[in-house]
Amino acid sequence: MRHDFRYISRKDPKLRDSYNNLMRLLQAVRNDLKEYTFQHKIIGSYSRNMVTYDAKSNTGFDFDVNIYPNDEKYSAEEIKRLFKKTLDKNCKAFGFDYAEDSTRVLTIKVKDRKNASVVYSVDFAFVYDYKDKDGLLRQKYIHFNKEQGSYDWRDQPNSYYLLDEKVRWIKGKGLWEIQLKPYYIEKKNNNNDSTVHSRTIFAISVNEICQKYGYMR
């Protein structure tokens, strides 16, 4: 089935109100999480002004948030579980369901139960930045092994760092608006694999545009 994904501007009242609701939830979590403090950063489609929704299936938009814990004395498992516990304590007051724990993120959703749809969702990833022995900025994230029930810190793959470089190249060539954005939305509309997420489709779109127009590292 072909979807009908469309872009929604950050100025749209629906998106703006949802963003503000998320910020209020994060503040409530920050107030109640006594074990450690954290910083946050909105990444992904919202940061690029490329938020989409599916007009045909009423599939809502999503936010991606990086959480940067400030206290190093807690293990990866403790960091994620403590955040989830505090998130679950507060999420109902802001219209979200309880958090779902997956390999890379915690996910919360606002649902329209009457129409059996998701209004919007939020993915929280837990990360920290550091410099390697060569002085290059790197990032680790908390990985959850569902089969073993274990948590650990893992380095982002090399493709993670190349993506931003390729995005800058595409923008520098004037291909962002006229090639990348329509190409990405077309790929989303033709994707019927629910396990392939927007961030993956975006990365594939960036790589294919780069290949088409002669990106050389």
Buried (B, 14 or more C-beta within 10 A) or exposed (E): EEBBBBBBEEEBEEBEEBBEBBEEBBEBBBEEBEBBEBEBEBBBBBEBEBBBBBEEEBBBBBBBBBBBBEEEEBEBBBBBBBBBBBBBBBBEEBBBBEBEEEEBBBBBBBBEEEEEEBBBBBBBBBBBEEEEEEEEEBBBBBBBEEEEEEBBBEEBEEEEEBBEEBBEBBEEBEBBEEBBBEBBBEBBBEBEEEEEBBBEBBBBBBBBBBEEEEBEE
